[in-house]
Amino acid sequence: MMGYSLFVAVYGTANMYKLAIVDLGQVTFVFFILLSYLKKLNGKAVGGKALILSFARSPVILSIIAGIVFGATGTIHIVREFPLFESFWETFRLVSSLTVPVICIVIGYELRLSAGSLRAPLFTASARIALLFILAFLVNNLLLNRILHLDRTFQIALYTLFILPPPFVIPIFMEDCGESSKQFVLNTISIHIILSLFAYLAIIIVL
């Protein structure tokens, strides 16, 4: 959600589909691997059928599929000619613009600031961004540039995805981890948000 806001702010909604395409891999990973692993850590084994149903019923996946269908067929332009749908469209647009600020408020509320508690999260977030940036550089040069010959905006979309903080839903699945572990994750995500903003600005300026 944060990535779409950042990317659209610079490249506009006309290029949003490029981030959506590279985001499909991340969404697939979250539903089939990350959430399954987190639930397993909490003692809740999840079968393959349940994972597939969860993936198919996800609002994110359904929205991406609907967007691809409406965009490819041109249906969206026909439907938007109706005043009633246009009012719904504007309402959804206003609500969607509030998503990231509300999430940041919730995460910020959980943040406990102190020099000792921020040292490890700062190192973790910095190391994560550095490692994923290197991976994004390799994927861009070996796959997107040399093999697929995609334009620079696609490459920026990949960089954007890789430097983003971990999924905001991770603390929700941390049921029996202890307060100190949960606070470490919350602090890491909070600091990662700030570092991601600076990293994104640096990518835009340099590339």
C-alpha positions as CSV (number, residue, x, y, z in Angstrom):
1,M,0.0,0.0,0.0
2,M,2.8,2.4,0.8
3,G,4.6,1.4,-2.4
4,Y,1.6,2.3,-4.6
5,S,1.3,5.7,-2.9
6,L,5.0,6.5,-3.5
7,F,5.1,5.2,-7.1
8,V,1.9,6.9,-8.2
9,A,3.0,10.2,-6.6
10,V,6.0,10.3,-9.0
11,Y,4.8,8.4,-12.1
12,G,1.1,8.8,-12.0
13,T,-1.8,6.4,-12.2
14,A,-1.1,5.7,-15.8
15,N,2.0,3.7,-14.8
16,M,0.5,2.1,-11.7
17,Y,0.0,-1.2,-13.6
18,K,3.8,-1.6,-13.8
19,L,4.1,-1.8,-10.0
20,A,1.0,-4.1,-9.9
21,I,2.7,-6.5,-12.2
22,V,5.9,-6.8,-10.2
23,D,3.8,-6.8,-7.0
24,L,2.1,-10.1,-8.0
25,G,5.2,-12.1,-7.1
26,Q,5.3,-10.4,-3.6
27,V,1.6,-11.0,-3.0
28,T,2.0,-14.6,-4.0
29,F,5.0,-15.0,-1.6
30,V,3.1,-13.4,1.3
31,F,0.0,-15.6,1.0
32,F,1.7,-19.0,0.2
33,I,4.9,-18.8,2.2
34,L,5.0,-15.9,4.7
35,L,1.6,-16.3,6.2
36,S,1.8,-20.1,6.2
37,Y,5.2,-19.8,8.1
38,L,3.9,-17.3,10.6
39,K,0.8,-19.5,11.3
40,K,3.1,-22.5,11.7
41,L,5.2,-20.6,14.3
42,N,1.9,-20.0,16.2
43,G,1.1,-23.7,16.1
44,K,-1.6,-23.4,13.5
45,A,-0.8,-25.8,10.6
46,V,-2.3,-24.7,7.3
47,G,-3.0,-27.1,4.4
48,G,-2.5,-26.4,0.8
49,K,-6.2,-26.2,0.0
50,A,-6.7,-23.6,2.7
51,L,-3.8,-21.5,1.4
52,I,-5.2,-21.6,-2.2
53,L,-8.7,-20.6,-1.0
54,S,-7.2,-17.8,1.1
55,F,-5.2,-16.6,-1.9
56,A,-8.3,-16.8,-4.2
57,R,-10.5,-15.0,-1.7
58,S,-8.0,-12.2,-0.9
59,P,-9.4,-8.7,-1.7
60,V,-5.9,-7.8,-3.0
61,I,-5.9,-10.6,-5.5
62,L,-9.5,-10.1,-6.5
63,S,-8.8,-6.3,-7.0
64,I,-5.8,-7.0,-9.2
65,I,-7.6,-9.5,-11.3
66,A,-10.6,-7.1,-11.6
67,G,-8.3,-4.2,-12.6
68,I,-6.6,-6.3,-15.2
69,V,-9.9,-7.4,-16.7
70,F,-11.5,-3.9,-16.6
71,G,-8.4,-2.3,-18.1
72,A,-7.8,-4.9,-20.8
73,T,-11.5,-4.9,-22.0
74,G,-12.1,-1.2,-21.6
75,T,-15.1,-1.9,-19.4
76,I,-14.0,0.6,-16.8
77,H,-14.5,3.5,-19.2
78,I,-18.0,2.4,-20.1
79,V,-19.0,1.9,-16.5
80,R,-17.7,5.3,-15.4
81,E,-20.1,7.0,-17.7
82,F,-22.9,6.3,-15.2
83,P,-23.2,9.0,-12.6
84,L,-23.9,6.6,-9.7
85,F,-20.8,4.6,-10.4
86,E,-18.7,7.8,-10.6
87,S,-19.9,8.7,-7.1
88,F,-18.7,5.3,-5.8
89,W,-15.5,5.7,-7.7
90,E,-14.8,9.0,-6.0
91,T,-15.7,7.6,-2.6
92,F,-13.3,4.7,-3.0
93,R,-10.6,7.0,-4.2
94,L,-10.9,9.2,-1.1
95,V,-10.9,6.2,1.3
96,S,-7.9,4.6,-0.4
97,S,-5.9,7.8,0.0
98,L,-6.3,7.4,3.8
99,T,-5.1,3.9,4.0
100,V,-1.4,4.5,4.4
101,P,-1.7,7.5,6.8
102,V,-4.0,5.4,9.1
103,I,-1.6,2.4,9.0
104,C,1.3,4.7,9.9
105,I,-0.7,6.2,12.8
106,V,-1.4,2.7,14.1
107,I,2.3,1.7,13.8
108,G,3.5,5.0,15.3
109,Y,1.2,4.5,18.3
110,E,2.9,1.2,19.0
111,L,6.4,2.7,18.7
112,R,8.3,3.0,21.9
113,L,11.2,5.4,21.4
114,S,14.5,5.1,23.3
115,A,18.1,5.0,22.2
116,G,18.6,1.5,23.4
117,S,15.5,0.0,21.8
118,L,16.1,1.6,18.4
119,R,19.7,0.5,17.8
120,A,18.9,-3.1,16.8
121,P,15.8,-2.1,14.6
122,L,17.9,0.6,12.9
123,F,20.6,-1.9,12.0
124,T,18.1,-4.5,10.9
125,A,16.1,-2.1,8.7
126,S,19.3,-0.7,7.2
127,A,20.8,-4.1,6.4
128,R,17.5,-5.3,4.9
129,I,17.3,-2.3,2.6
130,A,20.9,-2.7,1.5
131,L,20.5,-6.4,0.8
132,L,17.3,-6.1,-1.1
133,F,18.6,-3.1,-3.1
134,I,21.5,-5.3,-4.3
135,L,19.0,-8.1,-5.2
136,A,16.8,-5.6,-7.1
137,F,19.9,-4.3,-9.0
138,L,20.8,-7.8,-10.1
139,V,17.2,-8.7,-11.1
140,N,16.8,-5.4,-13.0
141,N,20.1,-5.9,-14.9
142,L,19.9,-9.6,-15.6
143,L,16.1,-10.0,-16.2
144,L,14.2,-6.8,-16.8
145,N,16.9,-5.1,-18.8
146,R,18.8,-7.8,-20.7
147,I,16.2,-10.4,-21.2
148,L,12.7,-8.7,-21.1
149,H,13.9,-5.3,-22.3
150,L,11.5,-3.4,-20.1
151,D,11.6,0.3,-19.8
152,R,13.2,2.3,-16.9
153,T,9.8,2.7,-15.2
154,F,9.5,-1.0,-14.7
155,Q,12.9,-1.1,-13.1
156,I,12.0,1.8,-10.8
157,A,8.8,-0.2,-9.8
158,L,11.0,-3.2,-8.9
159,Y,13.4,-1.0,-6.8
160,T,10.3,0.5,-5.1
161,L,8.9,-2.9,-4.2
162,F,12.2,-4.2,-2.9
163,I,13.0,-1.2,-0.6
164,L,9.6,-1.1,1.1
165,P,9.2,-2.2,4.7
166,P,8.0,-5.7,5.6
167,P,4.2,-6.3,5.4
168,F,2.4,-4.2,8.0
169,V,0.3,-7.3,9.0
170,I,3.2,-9.2,10.5
171,P,2.6,-7.9,14.1
172,I,-1.0,-9.1,13.9
173,F,0.2,-12.7,13.6
174,M,2.6,-12.4,16.5
175,E,0.4,-13.9,19.1
176,D,2.7,-15.7,21.6
177,C,6.1,-14.1,20.9
178,G,6.4,-11.9,23.9
179,E,6.2,-8.1,24.2
180,S,9.9,-7.5,23.6
181,S,9.9,-9.4,20.3
182,K,6.7,-7.7,19.1
183,Q,8.1,-4.3,20.0
184,F,11.3,-5.1,18.1
185,V,9.2,-5.8,15.0
186,L,7.1,-2.7,15.4
187,N,10.2,-0.5,15.9
188,T,11.9,-2.1,12.9
189,I,8.8,-1.5,10.6
190,S,8.5,2.1,11.8
191,I,12.2,2.9,11.2
192,H,12.0,1.0,7.9
193,I,9.2,3.3,6.7
194,I,11.4,6.4,7.2
195,L,14.5,4.8,5.6
196,S,12.3,3.6,2.7
197,L,11.2,7.2,2.0
198,F,14.8,8.4,1.9
199,A,15.8,5.4,-0.3
200,Y,13.0,6.0,-2.7
201,L,13.9,9.7,-3.0
202,A,17.6,8.7,-3.7
203,I,16.5,6.2,-6.4
204,I,14.3,8.8,-8.1
205,I,17.1,11.4,-8.1
206,V,19.8,9.0,-9.2
207,L,17.9,6.9,-11.8
